[in-house]
């Protein structure tokens, strides 16, 4: 089944407006979350951050099996026919993030930072590069050497893609984000052309010999995120944060 997931309309320019607060974000660790529910939450949080009513947020979670297509992703990059998607228990959603096709599923750490780039002090390109550095530093903590320089957007190790990045900036505030393969079932990538790259080899931390679960990687990544972005992260509960939505 193919669904459509949309964010609020808006361009990618960074407006000049007063900052409410700089250098702080709430950390939401949500566990396994359906893709439409996570997207709807992003939309609500984005509106509050863009309006200056809420500081930034970093959402860390996993998704059930799902394929997503970015703005440039043709439908043909989802290789599985509907019957096969049903067998895989996988949904397909088209979104307005950057990038093309990718897979999300259990064992993959997904991060959705919702940050005001003007408050942070830089633009979309440096934001993406900082996400890459954050993920590479996290992988190094688990003994995996990774790189992004001279490669398509994302994080790579030994010629294989281990993390994908696809973002959107609207009203100067980010949504969507990154997906780091910790220990997913890599066979699901056989049914997609990852990020539009024919013959792209995909790997995971588990496949590279790192024994770690998603929770442990999420904790380490949150620390690296603090360092790379130079912001404080305060753990938050969704029910408490929802009072502002």
Order of alpha helices (4+ residues) and beta strands (2+ residues): beta-beta-alpha-beta-beta-alpha-beta-beta-beta-alpha-alpha-beta-beta-beta-alpha-beta-alpha
